[in-house]
Amino acid sequence: MNLFLQLIPNLSSKLNYLISDYVAVSIDLNPVGIFMENLIFASLLVVISYLFGKKIKRVFFRDILAQHDFFVSIALGYVIFSTGITMLGFFSLLQKEALYMYFGIITLVSVIPIRNLKSELLLFKKYIFTSIKNLRENKLVFIGVILFTIVALVNLINPEIREDQYHVDFPRIFIREETIMLPPNEDLNVSGSSMLAEMFYIPGIMSLSKESARHIHFLFYILVLFTLLKFSKLKNYRFAIYTPLIFITAPVVIHETSSMYVDFQWIFLFLLSILLLINERTNGLSKYLLIGILLGGMLATKLWTIVLIPILIVFTIIIYRNNHFFSILKKIISIFTGVILISGIWFVRAYILTGNPFFPAYNITNYFTFNVNLINPLQNLNVFSTLFFLGVGLIIFQAKDNVRIIKNSVIFVLLFILFLILLVINYPYGRYLLSIYVLLIFLASVGLYNCLNKTPSIKLLVYTLVFIIFGYYFLSSVFVLPYTFGIADKNKYLSRLLNKDNSSYYDFDHKFAKFIGREEKIAMYNFHGYYYADFRFIDTNSIFDKNDNSLKLLKKQGISKLMIRGGDIKWFCENLSIKDCIIEKYSLISSFHVYPYYYLYNIY
């Protein structure tokens, strides 16, 4: 209740800021054009992935049932296409000419023979409309998906405000350096991790801009919803019809739908792997090789999902426990083969760059410990949907029927195993709970399914909650549109938000961009995000080392300016034990005196 009481003050605060930031009546509609351009490009990339993946499926996985053709084709296209870019980067062949040639070859392979292209596209369209038709079977879910898709689309027009912007920073660096073989010297060490989705973002970043990554991620969000909907068509899973609604109303999901993250890619592959395990009737080894490829793509997209691989292996053993031992062994070997085929190159890369094939996973202090966040509802209020808590609570009603459903649905075995494992793994951040949330929503859906069908008052409550959640996020998004269209001061808005995240660069209060040329090489200290940096940035961790911490190294690297977050240059020199930090070697250009404080210096 207290959470809902905060909604009106939050909206009031946003409105007051908007009024104070008003600057003009004239409207700049360029953001709408940019939005349409990037959404069309992202859609074309998904279509190409579908066509390319379908070619692969016909050659290697012809026996997989047609009912999964749409999802499997897109998944294969995404995984194989991105792995090809990974190979180019591994061998330092990310020159623009080589990339455009690669994109051209993939596109050509995807569309030939031309005489079949029309029928393939019509089939793609049919799958989309079939999914929408299935969605419309439940009015509540359909309305919810439409409403929150509108919120996502509005936010795609609005500027990016999420943290962890490295998901587009590193593809830009890889393109600039023409390789992915760069040591992970930044503070977060994330560049040493697997980045399959970031490879998929490269065509859009090269052809249009980094904004395209947000639109690609959004389309994978739609694919996740369609995949969840697919579960409701399975025997014993009719209750899963409410999983899309519980998923889209989660705060963490609402925030991610318009971001440049990579979570929807791995969630899509994770859910599709489970779907194939519990539903695909074909039992040949090619099925398990395909599942392995999907799981390898999941792992290559997000390294910490490595914990899900052994869990799914155990799940496979449980499903086929009545099979002959060697039959089960062949299935497991096939899955592992697929995983290694796709993710292996990332392990080799990590080993070459760091000496640890699993870097940076398991480098976290106290990695294995009791995960309090997992069982603390208060900690999860900003992650899980209100409908999730309602659905879980409603399980006690119609308890006999609900227990029967749970016992007959093998996916809850997977949920139980995952829950036990995550209890001893310290994932402290909200988005890390998505792995279990995408399974927990099936549990909550059981509670909603029986009660909504039999209790009209509960249905009215759910409708009310959906519209309250939608109303809050929709108004929050609409209040940002004036900044996007130039009616209010966009710089004030972003300066206010971005100095609160985990170390992003921005032209705070117009203090910095006017002093930085696009081709200038700027050393950055204590920054982790460069989404709004339209210049050549380099982390100081890539410049200084234990043997030589001298300001002259900056000049040797061709660096003309130094930007610091968190303190002035004296603080910077003390932190890095720089001895030649004398006033003759630098001068202050500009600063932004709002915590955590930002400084830009000339280096002589």
Secondary structure, 3 states (H helix, E strand, C coil): CHHHHCHHHHHHHHHHHHHHCECCCCCCCHHHHHHHHHHHHHHHHHHHHHHHHHHHHHHHCCCCCHHHHHHHHHHHHHHHHHHHHHHHHHCCCCCHHHHHHHHHHHHHHHHCCHHHHHHHHHHHHHHHHHHHHHHCCCHHHHHHHHHHHHHHHHHHHCCCCCCCCHHHHHHHHHHHHCCCCCCCCCCCCHHHCCCHHHHHHHHHHHHCCCCHHHHHHHHHHHHHHHHHHHHCCCCCCHHHHHHHHHHHCCHHHHHHCCCCCCHHHHHHHHHHHHHHHHHCCCCCHHHHHHHHHHHHHHHHHCHHHHHHHHHHHHHHHHHCCCCCHHHHHHHHHHHHHHHHHHHHHHHHHHHHHHCCCCCCCCCCCCCECCCHHHHCCCCCCCCCCHHHHHHHHHCCCCHHHHHHHHHHCCHHHHHHHHHHHHCCECCCCHHHHHHHHHHHHHHHHHHHHHHHHHCHHHHHHHHHHHHHHHHHHHHHHHCCHHHHCCCECHHHHHHHHHCCCCCECCCHHHCCHHHCCCCCEEEEECCCECCCCCCEEEEHHHCCECCECCCHHHHHCCCCEEEEECCCHHHHHHHHCCCCCCHHHEEEEEEECCCCCEEEEEEC
